[in-house]
Amino acid sequence: MRKILLSTLMLAGMAGAGVLPASAQDKLQDKLSVRLDFSPWGVQAAMHLAQNQGWFKQANLDVDIQDGRGSGNTIQLVNAGQADVGQVQVGLVGSARAKGATIRSIATFQHRTDLCILVDRDSPMKSVADLRGKTVVVFAASPWAPFIDVYLKSGGLTRDDVKVDVVDAAALFGTYIAKRADGMMSTTGSALPIAEASRPSKCLLASDAGIAFPSYGLVAREDTIASKGAALHRLIEVEQRAWQQLRKNPEDGVKAMIAERPDARLDPVILLNQIKLTLDYFDTPATQGKPIGWQAKEDWEAALRSMQAAGVVNAGWNAADYYTNALVE
């Protein structure tokens, strides 16, 4: 018994000194799989920066960062137990739970609604009503999909007044850039920097029509939150550190993403602008002065009212079912 105890203490001491063999160090690290929303773009900068700088390893985490095929697909995989954490549009938690998913938002970084409709920068269009007689393009699984009719209604319009073309996600930008549509339903941070070179654009914001929809953050299943809470807490702490660094030096995120995804042929100018726009949408009045990732009940209640109006969730919801701050505080 004494020999076993001595061996255990020696291993602990060696781990603290960083002299354990690599295989032994790996066994001591908590493994987490993180599925992102899409192929690399600026909103993922903190995750890649943390990986590139070795901050996850310093937090005793072995993080497998996976590129995704859309926030909806990532949520499905997380709910199916095929990934521990998803970095997604957390507003989609509402529709996922309505379909029986057991996921919650465990941290939201972008609290402001960034859903927007891109239109030509020199266009006279300024509001929903200006879309009368126009064509807008969207993909079927877009976070925009449930809110289209609510958005149009706010300007006294219906789909009889605006042509809404639903295309495959891969054809979305091509359709807009080729000017086969007057507007494109997307998000500010992802779309504006990409459109700049081919079709300089501005945004008609969903929030201007009263739609609230929390943007990017992290989600996990309730049983994962219960069983891996300590590891998830450290993951969020590292993400907070990375976002703080990006607030001071967004260029660090560009370098990290290019280093971590060298085959993705990423454009540093687009990445930098995406990171800056991501940071612009971080805070609401309810989250000012709170830790990065902390979620306000008021913001979730506003979002759920929008979801109820769009038919995404039924009346009688409880905001606390959709998020938790337990891993942020």
Salt bridges, closest charged atoms under 4 A:
ASP30 OD2 - ARG234 NH2 2.48
ASP62 OD2 - LYS31 NZ 2.75
ASP67 OD1 - ARG261 NE 3.14
ASP84 OD1 - LYS228 NZ 3.03
ASP120 OD1 - ARG199 NE 2.64
ASP149 OD1 - ARG159 NE 2.80
ASP161 OD1 - ARG132 NH1 3.10
ASP165 OD1 - LYS163 NZ 3.94
GLU196 OE1 - ARG121 NH2 2.29
GLU222 OE2 - ARG97 NH1 3.01
GLU222 OE2 - ARG104 NE 2.91
ASP223 OD2 - ARG221 NH2 2.72
GLU237 OE2 - HIS233 NE2 3.30
ASP283 OD2 - ARG247 NH2 3.44
GLU301 OE2 - LYS297 NZ 3.88
